[in-house]
Amino acid sequence: IVLTQSPGTLSLSPGERVTLSCRASRGVSSDYLAWYQKKPGQAPRLLIYAASDRATGIPDRFSGSGSGTDFTLTISRLEPEDFAVYYCQQYGSSITFGQGTRLEIK
Amino acid sequence: QVQLVQSGSELKKPGASVKISCKASGYTLTTYTMNWVRQAPGQGLEWMGWIYPNTGNPTYAQGFTGRFVFSLDTSVNAAYLQITSLKAEDTAVYYCARGTAFQHWGQGTLVTVSS
């Protein structure tokens, strides 16, 4: 399954709301889709699993939705520490990652 | 608590081999698959494959067959990634990660291949 994330880069300001998209080339089995945050020099951090379940310790400003082939990650109000690269991952049929969306400060 | 601790950075010449370790603590290695993920400089995350702890059976993603070997040593609760015949394009940070949705990751091991 190929995952395509859009947009490639987003320039936003703290306090804004953002929605990131992840589209699969075919349906993701059992909505086994996760989202990760990646910062330079750090391991990726799991934010969302099973399309909409927040991982342990993840603030509620992060939310995931979608099913089948279309998924979104929403950050309701950007904090300065949220500027990073975000990846989606499907784990319903083997494992693949999307190419990432870079969220940068405007 | 669950921790995955990887071995340190490596500098290797083309054609050499490298073996990276990922030592698990806080759980028994045999209860979860162990995955390997690569991030080359300026690139995204690539899933390399996984190994089933109870059988030791590896699965390699496309592009990671032949020179890449996953292994386990359950006596020390550790997983290993060996890369042979290293090339410059193998320069990357390599991560181990547990399970399917990766709640737990190693800190990453930088492998630099340069003459």
Backbone of each chain as ProteinMPNN parsed JSONL, in Angstrom:
{"seq_chain_A": "IVLTQSPGTLSLSPGERVTLSCRASRGVSSDYLAWYQKKPGQAPRLLIYAASDRATGIPDRFSGSGSGTDFTLTISRLEPEDFAVYYCQQYGSSITFGQGTRLEIK", "coords_chain_A": {"N_chain_A": [[0.864, -1.188, 0.0], [0.657, 2.131, -0.963], [1.257, 5.19, 0.562], [0.234, 8.508, 0.38], [1.057, 11.668, 1.328], [-0.236, 14.907, 1.996], [-0.271, 18.499, 2.435], [3.127, 18.794, 1.066], [4.703, 20.59, 2.477], [3.882, 22.854, 5.052], [3.312, 26.147, 6.065], [2.757, 27.766, 8.956], [1.328, 29.587, 11.76], [1.865, 29.704, 15.338], [-0.942, 28.735, 17.326], [-2.731, 28.445, 15.278], [-5.001, 26.259, 13.487], [-4.533, 23.034, 12.056], [-4.77, 20.698, 9.387], [-3.675, 17.634, 8.305], [-3.181, 15.473, 5.535], [-3.511, 12.05, 4.533], [-3.407, 9.718, 2.105], [-4.3, 6.535, 0.985], [-3.262, 3.988, -1.339], [-4.885, 1.823, -1.611], [-7.561, 0.348, 0.314], [-7.006, 0.554, 3.827], [-6.499, -2.036, 5.931], [-8.719, -2.77, 8.547], [-8.507, -0.197, 9.46], [-5.902, 0.29, 10.271], [-3.987, 2.533, 10.858], [-1.445, 4.832, 11.607], [-0.047, 7.812, 13.081], [2.894, 9.795, 13.254], [5.19, 11.985, 14.901], [8.105, 13.664, 14.0], [11.158, 14.906, 15.006], [14.286, 16.616, 14.434], [17.144, 14.694, 15.261], [15.837, 13.183, 17.119], [14.014, 10.198, 18.024], [11.152, 9.026, 16.185], [7.817, 9.873, 17.324], [4.993, 8.3, 18.484], [1.771, 9.365, 17.768], [-0.965, 8.902, 17.098], [-2.894, 5.959, 16.77], [-4.555, 3.192, 15.14], [-6.11, 4.805, 13.502], [-7.628, 6.784, 14.959], [-7.135, 6.744, 17.676], [-5.605, 8.19, 20.452], [-2.201, 8.048, 21.385], [-0.487, 7.085, 24.418], [-0.084, 9.742, 26.652], [-0.252, 11.781, 24.785], [-1.186, 15.04, 23.876], [-4.573, 16.374, 23.881], [-5.023, 18.092, 21.796], [-4.227, 16.943, 19.496], [-5.698, 15.006, 16.995], [-7.046, 12.224, 15.234], [-8.598, 11.046, 12.228], [-10.757, 9.337, 9.864], [-11.068, 6.681, 7.399], [-10.705, 3.601, 5.539], [-9.402, 4.67, 2.692], [-8.722, 7.324, 3.102], [-7.342, 9.544, 5.363], [-6.886, 11.737, 8.166], [-4.899, 13.958, 10.122], [-5.377, 16.143, 12.708], [-4.384, 19.128, 14.24], [-5.434, 21.021, 16.751], [-4.788, 23.531, 17.814], [-1.936, 25.05, 17.228], [1.068, 24.578, 18.951], [4.312, 25.927, 19.825], [6.116, 23.77, 19.992], [5.105, 21.929, 18.231], [6.001, 22.124, 15.675], [7.36, 20.337, 13.182], [8.147, 17.267, 11.411], [5.624, 15.23, 10.055], [4.478, 11.934, 9.862], [2.482, 9.474, 8.268], [1.537, 6.067, 8.743], [0.805, 2.824, 7.621], [-0.305, -0.252, 8.937], [-1.709, -2.441, 8.316], [-1.395, -4.097, 6.147], [1.41, -5.577, 5.672], [3.908, -3.104, 6.277], [4.004, 0.354, 5.7], [5.239, 3.671, 5.228], [4.125, 7.052, 4.814], [5.41, 9.84, 2.849], [5.851, 12.024, 4.346], [4.945, 15.162, 5.934], [6.046, 18.401, 6.231], [5.884, 20.667, 8.818], [6.162, 23.964, 9.273], [7.253, 26.974, 10.922], [5.607, 29.997, 10.338]], "CA_chain_A": [[0.0, 0.0, 0.0], [1.405, 3.39, -1.029], [0.628, 6.292, 1.284], [0.609, 9.809, -0.156], [0.717, 12.722, 2.265], [-0.302, 16.263, 1.455], [0.731, 18.94, 1.462], [4.493, 18.444, 1.41], [5.143, 21.545, 3.489], [2.901, 23.836, 5.486], [3.863, 27.236, 6.889], [1.665, 28.249, 9.796], [1.723, 30.294, 12.982], [1.314, 29.131, 16.585], [-2.328, 29.073, 17.59], [-3.581, 28.069, 14.147], [-5.481, 24.879, 13.354], [-3.984, 22.449, 10.842], [-5.194, 19.35, 9.024], [-2.753, 16.954, 7.389], [-3.876, 14.413, 4.816], [-2.79, 10.822, 4.171], [-4.276, 8.937, 1.227], [-3.743, 5.213, 0.69], [-3.517, 3.519, -2.706], [-6.035, 0.95, -1.461], [-8.08, 0.415, 1.671], [-6.159, 0.119, 4.931], [-7.214, -3.067, 6.673], [-9.096, -2.497, 9.947], [-8.083, 1.182, 9.798], [-4.626, 0.213, 10.984], [-3.2, 3.666, 10.417], [-0.839, 5.583, 12.708], [0.625, 9.079, 12.802], [4.087, 10.038, 14.057], [5.864, 13.268, 14.844], [9.563, 13.448, 13.952], [12.001, 16.1, 15.132], [15.698, 16.285, 14.173], [17.918, 14.151, 16.37], [14.984, 12.413, 18.022], [13.229, 9.121, 17.444], [9.739, 9.383, 15.964], [6.918, 9.767, 18.474], [3.654, 7.877, 18.082], [0.703, 10.277, 18.181], [-2.283, 8.316, 16.858], [-2.923, 4.615, 16.198], [-5.911, 2.76, 14.76], [-6.713, 5.958, 12.823], [-8.192, 7.857, 15.777], [-6.825, 6.585, 19.109], [-4.396, 8.896, 20.868], [-1.233, 7.262, 22.151], [-0.305, 7.493, 25.806], [0.623, 10.995, 26.913], [-0.385, 12.732, 23.677], [-2.191, 16.059, 24.215], [-5.825, 16.202, 23.137], [-5.092, 18.943, 20.604], [-3.975, 16.06, 18.366], [-6.768, 14.055, 16.76], [-6.998, 11.548, 13.943], [-9.883, 10.573, 11.729], [-10.721, 8.741, 8.54], [-11.164, 5.234, 7.26], [-10.555, 3.145, 4.163], [-8.233, 5.2, 1.988], [-8.482, 8.741, 3.407], [-7.112, 9.766, 6.787], [-6.384, 13.061, 8.494], [-4.412, 14.314, 11.455], [-5.684, 17.53, 12.994], [-3.852, 19.758, 15.444], [-6.481, 22.04, 16.891], [-4.18, 24.828, 18.101], [-0.511, 24.763, 17.168], [2.019, 25.066, 19.95], [5.649, 26.037, 19.209], [6.798, 22.464, 19.926], [4.456, 21.064, 17.236], [6.59, 22.301, 14.356], [8.111, 19.098, 13.006], [7.678, 16.504, 10.26], [4.613, 14.251, 10.449], [4.389, 10.787, 8.965], [1.487, 8.443, 8.489], [2.037, 4.693, 8.58], [-0.234, 1.795, 7.682], [0.226, -1.529, 9.412], [-2.726, -3.455, 8.063], [-0.883, -4.981, 5.115], [2.821, -5.236, 5.866], [4.019, -1.758, 6.873], [4.573, 1.406, 4.866], [5.144, 5.05, 5.69], [4.027, 8.126, 3.845], [6.664, 10.54, 2.614], [5.973, 13.063, 5.366], [4.537, 16.573, 5.761], [6.835, 19.286, 7.091], [5.116, 21.779, 9.378], [7.161, 24.961, 9.656], [6.732, 28.219, 11.501], [5.489, 31.094, 9.37]], "C_chain_A": [[0.901, 1.239, 0.0], [0.593, 4.468, -0.319], [1.158, 7.61, 0.735], [0.127, 10.887, 0.803], [0.682, 14.076, 1.553], [-0.722, 17.236, 2.545], [2.127, 18.485, 1.876], [5.028, 19.3, 2.54], [4.003, 22.502, 3.791], [3.606, 24.886, 6.339], [2.717, 27.885, 7.647], [2.223, 28.941, 11.037], [1.186, 29.565, 14.209], [-0.099, 29.636, 16.819], [-3.28, 28.676, 16.472], [-3.974, 26.588, 14.236], [-4.934, 24.321, 12.041], [-4.54, 21.035, 10.653], [-4.239, 18.791, 7.983], [-3.48, 15.756, 6.787], [-2.942, 13.24, 4.511], [-3.759, 9.971, 3.364], [-3.584, 7.638, 0.858], [-4.141, 4.762, -0.701], [-4.613, 2.463, -2.744], [-6.406, 0.921, 0.006], [-7.121, -0.15, 2.72], [-6.976, -0.822, 5.817], [-7.455, -2.648, 8.113], [-8.67, -1.104, 10.415], [-6.812, 1.173, 10.652], [-3.7, 1.303, 10.443], [-2.729, 4.454, 11.623], [-0.226, 6.876, 12.185], [1.787, 9.26, 13.782], [4.556, 11.471, 13.855], [7.365, 13.0, 14.883], [10.27, 14.8, 14.029], [13.463, 15.697, 14.915], [16.402, 15.772, 15.424], [17.114, 13.356, 17.377], [14.348, 11.246, 17.276], [11.813, 9.608, 17.168], [8.908, 9.114, 17.218], [5.549, 9.379, 17.962], [2.62, 8.834, 18.649], [-0.652, 9.571, 18.205], [-2.085, 6.902, 16.319], [-4.373, 4.233, 15.943], [-6.749, 3.942, 14.265], [-7.133, 7.096, 13.745], [-7.893, 7.749, 17.267], [-5.519, 7.3, 19.448], [-3.49, 7.98, 21.668], [-1.084, 7.853, 23.552], [0.469, 8.803, 25.894], [0.516, 12.043, 25.826], [-1.491, 13.735, 24.001], [-3.43, 15.947, 23.342], [-5.995, 17.206, 22.002], [-4.784, 18.148, 19.331], [-5.159, 15.106, 18.213], [-6.622, 13.467, 15.361], [-8.378, 11.094, 13.539], [-9.677, 9.936, 10.362], [-10.873, 7.243, 8.579], [-10.98, 4.871, 5.786], [-9.281, 3.656, 3.528], [-7.879, 6.637, 2.358], [-8.45, 8.998, 4.91], [-6.58, 11.177, 6.996], [-5.887, 13.111, 9.929], [-4.699, 15.796, 11.629], [-5.004, 17.953, 14.28], [-4.706, 21.0, 15.655], [-5.905, 23.438, 17.105], [-2.677, 24.598, 18.227], [0.257, 25.413, 18.323], [3.405, 25.132, 19.294], [6.349, 24.692, 19.057], [6.19, 21.516, 18.883], [5.084, 21.175, 15.855], [7.638, 21.21, 14.147], [7.665, 18.482, 11.68], [6.724, 15.42, 10.772], [4.517, 13.168, 9.383], [3.16, 9.959, 9.31], [2.117, 7.095, 8.179], [0.837, 3.77, 8.576], [0.423, 0.493, 8.113], [-0.82, -2.633, 9.282], [-2.293, -4.49, 7.036], [0.608, -4.726, 5.006], [2.868, -3.849, 6.526], [4.589, -0.815, 5.83], [4.356, 2.753, 5.548], [4.811, 5.957, 4.512], [5.34, 8.886, 3.775], [6.874, 11.714, 3.576], [5.413, 14.42, 4.948], [5.346, 17.393, 6.752], [5.97, 20.458, 7.52], [6.125, 22.792, 9.896], [6.493, 26.23, 10.146], [6.746, 29.314, 10.44], [6.17, 32.357, 9.901]], "O_chain_A": [[1.786, 1.381, 0.844], [-0.601, 4.633, -0.569], [2.368, 7.812, 0.635], [-1.071, 11.005, 1.061], [1.464, 14.342, 0.64], [-1.439, 16.862, 3.473], [2.29, 17.858, 2.923], [5.713, 18.814, 3.44], [3.258, 22.906, 2.899], [4.396, 24.555, 7.223], [1.819, 28.48, 7.051], [3.42, 28.887, 11.32], [0.164, 28.884, 14.128], [-0.418, 30.795, 16.553], [-4.489, 28.579, 16.683], [-3.363, 25.797, 14.955], [-4.873, 25.03, 11.036], [-4.748, 20.29, 11.61], [-4.022, 19.386, 6.928], [-4.292, 15.11, 7.45], [-1.749, 13.42, 4.266], [-4.8, 9.552, 3.868], [-2.417, 7.638, 0.464], [-5.218, 5.104, -1.191], [-5.209, 2.229, -3.795], [-5.657, 1.412, 0.851], [-6.506, -1.197, 2.518], [-8.005, -0.441, 6.374], [-6.535, -2.228, 8.815], [-8.495, -0.865, 11.61], [-6.672, 1.934, 11.609], [-2.768, 1.037, 9.684], [-3.499, 4.717, 12.547], [0.07, 7.007, 10.997], [1.685, 8.93, 14.964], [4.353, 12.08, 12.804], [7.84, 12.207, 15.696], [10.017, 15.705, 13.233], [13.834, 14.556, 15.187], [16.271, 16.345, 16.505], [17.655, 12.903, 18.385], [14.167, 11.295, 16.06], [11.327, 10.511, 17.849], [9.238, 8.263, 18.044], [4.997, 10.056, 17.094], [2.587, 9.088, 19.853], [-1.385, 9.631, 19.192], [-1.199, 6.674, 15.496], [-5.297, 4.862, 16.458], [-7.935, 4.055, 14.572], [-7.013, 8.262, 13.368], [-8.355, 8.583, 18.046], [-4.479, 7.062, 18.834], [-3.952, 7.228, 22.526], [-1.506, 8.979, 23.818], [1.533, 8.955, 25.294], [1.136, 13.101, 25.934], [-2.602, 13.342, 24.357], [-3.357, 15.484, 22.204], [-7.013, 17.178, 21.31], [-5.046, 18.616, 18.223], [-5.577, 14.471, 19.181], [-6.142, 14.123, 14.436], [-9.224, 10.794, 14.382], [-8.591, 9.984, 9.785], [-10.816, 6.615, 9.636], [-11.085, 5.724, 4.905], [-8.198, 3.134, 3.794], [-6.821, 7.122, 1.957], [-9.407, 8.707, 5.628], [-5.914, 11.741, 6.128], [-6.38, 12.412, 10.814], [-4.308, 16.612, 10.794], [-5.039, 17.239, 15.281], [-4.699, 21.917, 14.834], [-6.472, 24.421, 16.629], [-2.205, 24.024, 19.209], [0.115, 26.599, 18.618], [3.638, 24.45, 18.296], [7.096, 24.49, 18.099], [6.706, 20.417, 18.675], [4.742, 20.406, 14.956], [8.658, 21.164, 14.834], [6.906, 19.089, 10.924], [6.985, 14.777, 11.79], [4.481, 13.442, 8.183], [2.834, 9.764, 10.481], [3.102, 7.003, 7.446], [-0.053, 3.9, 9.417], [1.545, 0.176, 7.716], [-0.818, -3.613, 10.027], [-2.768, -5.625, 7.051], [1.036, -3.786, 4.337], [1.949, -3.48, 7.257], [5.558, -1.154, 5.149], [3.424, 2.94, 6.331], [5.165, 5.672, 3.368], [6.268, 8.616, 4.538], [7.947, 12.318, 3.609], [5.41, 14.774, 3.77], [5.339, 17.124, 7.953], [5.394, 21.157, 6.686], [6.859, 22.516, 10.845], [5.338, 26.519, 9.831], [7.741, 29.529, 9.748], [6.175, 33.387, 9.226]]}, "seq_chain_B": "QVQLVQSGSELKKPGASVKISCKASGYTLTTYTMNWVRQAPGQGLEWMGWIYPNTGNPTYAQGFTGRFVFSLDTSVNAAYLQITSLKAEDTAVYYCARGTAFQHWGQGTLVTVSS", "coords_chain_B": {"N_chain_B": [[9.815, 0.386, 32.977], [9.243, 0.215, 29.411], [12.066, 0.055, 27.378], [14.201, 0.659, 24.614], [17.435, 0.293, 23.753], [19.959, 1.321, 21.719], [23.055, 0.476, 20.036], [26.101, 2.412, 19.606], [27.145, 5.123, 17.356], [28.534, 4.436, 14.105], [31.353, 4.352, 11.983], [32.188, 3.435, 8.864], [34.04, 1.83, 6.208], [33.426, 1.651, 2.675], [32.219, -1.523, 1.576], [32.722, -2.838, 3.924], [31.292, -4.412, 6.913], [28.573, -4.0, 9.246], [27.18, -4.269, 12.507], [24.388, -3.648, 14.307], [23.053, -3.217, 17.523], [20.093, -3.683, 19.528], [18.909, -3.345, 22.51], [16.479, -4.617, 24.574], [14.469, -3.678, 27.341], [12.329, -4.008, 30.211], [10.356, -5.52, 29.131], [9.673, -8.758, 27.696], [11.485, -9.936, 24.987], [10.346, -11.825, 23.313], [7.672, -11.352, 23.039], [6.761, -9.424, 21.257], [6.855, -8.295, 17.819], [9.895, -7.161, 16.311], [10.974, -4.311, 14.704], [12.789, -2.728, 12.034], [13.835, 0.459, 10.998], [14.768, 2.858, 8.624], [16.334, 6.023, 8.196], [17.553, 7.979, 5.87], [19.891, 10.675, 5.194], [18.149, 13.705, 5.056], [15.902, 12.467, 4.113], [12.792, 10.538, 4.246], [11.086, 8.293, 6.55], [11.757, 4.862, 6.318], [10.458, 1.672, 6.272], [12.163, -1.212, 7.038], [11.737, -3.847, 7.608], [10.766, -6.713, 9.635], [11.157, -8.865, 12.533], [9.996, -11.88, 13.812], [9.767, -12.546, 17.122], [9.26, -15.015, 18.518], [9.65, -17.019, 16.67], [11.874, -16.239, 15.339], [11.799, -15.584, 12.736], [12.507, -13.675, 9.926], [11.189, -10.887, 8.033], [11.715, -9.113, 5.154], [11.529, -5.883, 3.805], [10.856, -4.619, 0.479], [13.75, -3.827, -1.274], [15.449, -4.183, 0.77], [16.65, -6.657, 0.826], [19.015, -9.334, 0.798], [21.586, -7.951, 1.571], [21.012, -7.301, 4.13], [20.431, -8.316, 7.418], [18.399, -9.545, 9.924], [18.442, -10.416, 13.35], [18.147, -12.205, 16.48], [18.9, -12.362, 19.979], [17.733, -14.023, 22.415], [18.617, -14.626, 24.916], [19.877, -12.422, 25.939], [18.007, -10.574, 25.535], [17.97, -9.017, 23.128], [17.935, -7.481, 19.884], [19.238, -7.542, 16.543], [20.721, -5.825, 13.77], [22.351, -6.503, 10.895], [24.418, -5.28, 8.364], [25.862, -5.955, 5.334], [28.608, -5.621, 2.959], [28.809, -2.762, 2.722], [27.631, 0.349, 1.367], [27.97, 3.722, 0.172], [25.433, 4.825, 0.07], [24.137, 3.583, 2.137], [24.474, 5.113, 4.315], [22.928, 6.439, 7.047], [20.448, 6.946, 9.645], [19.549, 4.361, 11.737], [16.81, 2.768, 13.157], [15.427, 0.734, 15.754], [12.199, -0.597, 16.474], [9.288, -1.343, 18.322], [6.67, -3.721, 17.834], [3.585, -3.03, 16.045], [2.014, -0.591, 15.532], [4.19, 1.844, 16.347], [4.925, 2.345, 19.378], [7.182, 2.31, 20.945], [10.535, 3.12, 20.506], [13.998, 2.672, 19.615], [16.849, 4.804, 20.265], [18.124, 5.393, 17.964], [20.742, 4.728, 15.596], [23.489, 6.046, 14.103], [24.89, 5.316, 11.071], [27.673, 5.769, 9.191], [29.009, 5.651, 6.026], [31.94, 5.827, 4.473], [34.819, 6.491, 2.535]], "CA_chain_B": [[9.179, 0.836, 31.75], [9.837, -0.328, 28.202], [13.141, 0.834, 26.763], [15.033, 0.054, 23.579], [18.698, 1.036, 23.745], [20.761, 0.885, 20.574], [24.495, 0.681, 20.089], [26.529, 3.739, 19.214], [27.42, 5.469, 15.961], [29.553, 3.648, 13.424], [31.958, 4.891, 10.766], [32.698, 2.263, 8.151], [34.458, 2.024, 4.817], [32.643, 0.862, 1.694], [32.57, -2.929, 1.509], [32.762, -3.419, 5.267], [30.014, -4.807, 7.51], [28.255, -3.389, 10.535], [26.11, -4.947, 13.245], [23.771, -2.736, 15.266], [22.253, -3.919, 18.527], [18.924, -3.013, 20.102], [18.657, -4.117, 23.733], [15.163, -4.326, 25.136], [14.253, -3.857, 28.772], [10.965, -3.72, 30.625], [9.459, -6.523, 28.582], [10.388, -9.897, 27.114], [11.615, -9.751, 23.544], [9.561, -12.816, 22.566], [6.24, -11.034, 23.036], [6.415, -8.46, 20.213], [7.764, -8.2, 16.679], [10.861, -6.066, 16.34], [11.096, -3.728, 13.378], [13.912, -1.834, 11.749], [13.422, 1.603, 10.184], [15.91, 3.65, 8.192], [16.147, 7.396, 7.727], [18.742, 8.519, 5.21], [19.96, 12.135, 5.352], [17.193, 14.501, 4.302], [14.836, 11.62, 3.579], [11.757, 10.115, 5.166], [11.209, 7.017, 7.255], [11.569, 3.666, 5.484], [10.387, 0.419, 7.01], [13.088, -2.194, 6.465], [11.222, -5.197, 7.836], [10.624, -7.096, 11.031], [11.482, -10.232, 12.904], [9.075, -12.43, 14.795], [10.633, -13.011, 18.216], [9.112, -16.396, 18.984], [10.174, -17.944, 15.669], [13.108, -15.711, 14.756], [11.603, -15.528, 11.29], [12.518, -12.285, 9.477], [10.562, -10.448, 6.788], [12.441, -7.938, 4.661], [10.806, -5.049, 2.843], [11.492, -4.471, -0.828], [14.916, -2.946, -1.225], [16.277, -4.548, 1.924], [16.965, -8.084, 0.769], [20.367, -9.68, 0.363], [22.702, -7.456, 2.4], [20.49, -6.923, 5.45], [20.079, -9.512, 8.195], [17.86, -9.33, 11.266], [18.606, -11.567, 14.222], [17.783, -12.03, 17.88], [19.518, -13.17, 21.016], [16.76, -13.929, 23.493], [19.291, -14.77, 26.21], [20.212, -11.08, 26.426], [16.863, -9.707, 25.192], [18.448, -8.033, 22.156], [17.77, -7.686, 18.443], [20.406, -7.061, 15.806], [20.662, -5.569, 12.338], [23.662, -6.542, 10.254], [24.457, -4.857, 6.968], [27.136, -6.352, 4.728], [29.0, -4.94, 1.712], [28.284, -1.407, 2.886], [27.763, 1.327, 0.302], [27.775, 5.094, 0.642], [24.004, 5.099, 0.209], [23.648, 3.015, 3.395], [24.614, 6.131, 5.35], [21.579, 6.714, 7.547], [20.14, 6.576, 11.025], [18.767, 3.137, 11.795], [16.041, 2.652, 14.395], [14.568, -0.417, 16.053], [10.899, -0.158, 16.985], [8.545, -2.521, 18.76], [5.254, -3.936, 17.576], [3.035, -2.666, 14.744], [2.052, 0.862, 15.719], [5.455, 1.846, 17.082], [4.935, 3.161, 20.589], [8.523, 2.318, 21.53], [11.631, 3.183, 19.54], [15.348, 2.944, 20.066], [17.25, 6.208, 20.072], [18.721, 5.521, 16.634], [22.18, 4.524, 15.42], [23.992, 6.637, 12.86], [25.929, 4.587, 10.341], [28.269, 6.579, 8.125], [29.856, 4.857, 5.142], [32.783, 6.782, 3.742], [36.205, 6.062, 2.359]], "C_chain_B": [[9.932, 0.262, 30.548], [10.905, 0.62, 27.671], [13.821, -0.004, 25.698], [16.292, 0.905, 23.47], [19.601, 0.463, 22.652], [22.239, 1.17, 20.793], [24.861, 2.004, 19.42], [26.841, 3.892, 17.735], [28.578, 4.658, 15.409], [30.052, 4.42, 12.2], [32.643, 3.718, 10.071], [33.131, 2.651, 6.734], [33.564, 1.205, 3.902], [33.168, -0.562, 1.624], [32.633, -3.609, 2.853], [31.365, -3.854, 5.696], [29.823, -4.074, 8.826], [27.138, -4.191, 11.185], [25.646, -4.013, 14.355], [22.945, -3.554, 16.248], [21.135, -3.035, 19.057], [18.53, -3.841, 21.324], [17.358, -3.664, 24.365], [15.174, -4.54, 26.645], [12.823, -3.473, 29.101], [9.92, -4.635, 30.025], [10.316, -7.64, 28.0], [10.322, -9.823, 25.6], [10.661, -10.646, 22.752], [8.086, -12.457, 22.442], [5.808, -10.053, 21.949], [7.366, -8.618, 19.02], [8.725, -7.039, 16.907], [11.095, -5.608, 14.903], [12.387, -2.929, 13.271], [13.468, -0.788, 10.735], [14.667, 2.42, 9.861], [15.479, 5.074, 7.854], [17.481, 7.893, 7.186], [18.737, 10.039, 5.345], [18.971, 12.864, 4.457], [16.012, 13.733, 3.749], [13.823, 11.249, 4.659], [12.07, 8.791, 5.844], [10.923, 5.871, 6.288], [11.519, 2.44, 6.392], [11.241, -0.62, 6.307], [12.569, -3.621, 6.594], [11.113, -5.476, 9.321], [11.074, -8.525, 11.262], [10.511, -10.667, 13.992], [9.889, -13.05, 15.923], [10.478, -14.482, 18.56], [9.61, -17.411, 17.957], [11.543, -17.514, 15.157], [13.019, -15.562, 13.258], [11.582, -14.064, 10.824], [11.701, -12.09, 8.202], [11.249, -9.165, 6.39], [11.582, -7.183, 3.658], [11.567, -4.998, 1.523], [12.619, -3.458, -0.726], [15.857, -3.256, -0.086], [16.51, -6.058, 1.986], [18.419, -8.244, 0.335], [21.462, -9.252, 1.323], [22.295, -7.154, 3.836], [20.034, -8.192, 6.178], [19.609, -9.09, 9.576], [18.101, -10.59, 12.087], [18.23, -11.187, 15.645], [18.721, -12.836, 18.756], [18.611, -13.044, 22.242], [17.415, -14.054, 24.866], [19.687, -13.421, 26.804], [19.137, -10.065, 26.034], [17.248, -8.618, 24.182], [18.148, -8.472, 20.729], [18.959, -7.046, 17.738], [20.049, -6.829, 14.353], [22.099, -5.603, 11.824], [23.515, -6.129, 8.8], [25.838, -5.207, 6.429], [27.378, -5.562, 3.444], [28.486, -3.505, 1.692], [28.609, -0.511, 1.697], [27.537, 2.719, 0.891], [26.296, 5.387, 0.893], [23.363, 4.408, 1.411], [23.813, 3.991, 4.56], [23.227, 6.604, 5.776], [21.561, 6.534, 9.058], [19.208, 5.374, 10.968], [18.113, 3.036, 13.176], [15.468, 1.245, 14.532], [13.288, 0.135, 16.659], [10.049, -1.39, 17.241], [7.124, -2.557, 18.242], [4.811, -3.585, 16.172], [2.797, -1.169, 14.666], [3.177, 1.081, 16.725], [5.431, 2.825, 18.256], [6.354, 3.343, 21.121], [9.58, 2.192, 20.446], [12.974, 3.199, 20.269], [15.711, 4.387, 19.743], [17.871, 6.451, 18.7], [20.227, 5.31, 16.666], [22.576, 5.099, 14.076], [25.093, 5.751, 12.302], [26.394, 5.477, 9.196], [29.216, 5.695, 7.336], [30.639, 5.813, 4.266], [34.203, 6.247, 3.664], [37.164, 7.118, 2.925]], "O_chain_B": [[11.097, -0.123, 30.652], [10.68, 1.822, 27.533], [13.996, -1.212, 25.852], [16.227, 2.088, 23.137], [19.953, -0.717, 22.665], [22.616, 1.996, 21.625], [24.035, 2.63, 18.756], [26.807, 2.929, 16.968], [29.479, 4.247, 16.14], [29.275, 5.053, 11.484], [33.553, 3.094, 10.618], [32.669, 3.634, 6.156], [33.011, 0.184, 4.312], [34.376, -0.797, 1.613], [32.601, -4.837, 2.924], [30.391, -3.694, 4.961], [30.778, -3.593, 9.436], [26.261, -4.724, 10.504], [26.424, -3.638, 15.233], [22.225, -4.472, 15.854], [21.224, -1.807, 19.037], [17.903, -4.893, 21.2], [17.164, -2.483, 24.653], [15.809, -5.464, 27.153], [12.184, -2.715, 28.372], [8.738, -4.546, 30.36], [11.526, -7.49, 27.834], [9.252, -9.669, 25.011], [10.22, -10.284, 21.662], [7.327, -13.185, 21.802], [4.61, -9.865, 21.735], [8.52, -9.016, 19.179], [8.409, -6.072, 17.6], [11.375, -6.411, 14.013], [12.984, -2.519, 14.266], [12.812, -1.106, 9.743], [15.515, 2.645, 10.725], [14.403, 5.299, 7.299], [18.409, 8.186, 7.941], [17.685, 10.631, 5.586], [18.957, 12.663, 3.243], [15.207, 14.282, 2.997], [13.979, 11.602, 5.828], [13.169, 8.249, 5.723], [9.953, 5.917, 5.53], [12.433, 2.205, 7.182], [11.062, -0.877, 5.117], [12.914, -4.493, 5.796], [11.337, -4.599, 10.155], [11.335, -9.282, 10.327], [10.241, -9.94, 14.948], [10.635, -14.001, 15.686], [11.47, -15.142, 18.867], [9.956, -18.536, 18.317], [12.287, -18.326, 14.606], [14.037, -15.43, 12.579], [10.736, -13.29, 11.272], [11.545, -13.011, 7.401], [11.357, -8.235, 7.188], [10.979, -7.784, 2.768], [12.76, -5.295, 1.462], [12.457, -2.375, -0.163], [16.933, -2.668, 0.021], [16.559, -6.649, 3.064], [18.972, -7.413, -0.386], [22.194, -10.096, 1.84], [23.134, -6.795, 4.662], [19.335, -9.03, 5.607], [20.307, -8.383, 10.302], [17.976, -11.703, 11.575], [18.025, -10.017, 15.968], [19.267, -13.856, 18.336], [18.709, -12.083, 23.005], [16.836, -13.638, 25.869], [19.817, -13.287, 28.021], [19.326, -8.858, 26.18], [16.901, -7.45, 24.355], [18.114, -9.661, 20.414], [19.598, -6.134, 18.263], [19.208, -7.519, 13.777], [22.95, -4.83, 12.265], [22.605, -6.573, 8.099], [26.856, -4.809, 6.995], [26.472, -4.921, 2.912], [27.81, -3.091, 0.75], [29.685, -0.588, 1.106], [26.978, 2.861, 1.978], [25.953, 6.115, 1.824], [22.18, 4.615, 1.683], [23.344, 3.723, 5.666], [22.453, 7.106, 4.961], [22.515, 6.044, 9.661], [18.211, 5.373, 10.246], [18.763, 3.194, 14.209], [15.07, 0.634, 13.54], [13.289, 1.199, 17.278], [10.083, -2.356, 16.478], [6.446, -1.53, 18.215], [5.548, -3.804, 15.211], [3.353, -0.525, 13.776], [3.12, 0.56, 17.839], [5.857, 3.974, 18.139], [6.692, 4.389, 21.675], [9.537, 1.301, 19.597], [13.073, 3.68, 21.399], [14.981, 5.091, 19.046], [18.114, 7.597, 18.322], [20.899, 5.667, 17.634], [22.061, 4.688, 13.037], [26.091, 5.474, 12.967], [25.603, 5.882, 8.344], [30.113, 5.066, 7.899], [30.076, 6.516, 3.426], [34.712, 5.635, 4.602], [38.381, 6.94, 2.871]]}, "name": "protein", "num_of_chains": 2, "seq": "IVLTQSPGTLSLSPGERVTLSCRASRGVSSDYLAWYQKKPGQAPRLLIYAASDRATGIPDRFSGSGSGTDFTLTISRLEPEDFAVYYCQQYGSSITFGQGTRLEIKQVQLVQSGSELKKPGASVKISCKASGYTLTTYTMNWVRQAPGQGLEWMGWIYPNTGNPTYAQGFTGRFVFSLDTSVNAAYLQITSLKAEDTAVYYCARGTAFQHWGQGTLVTVSS"}
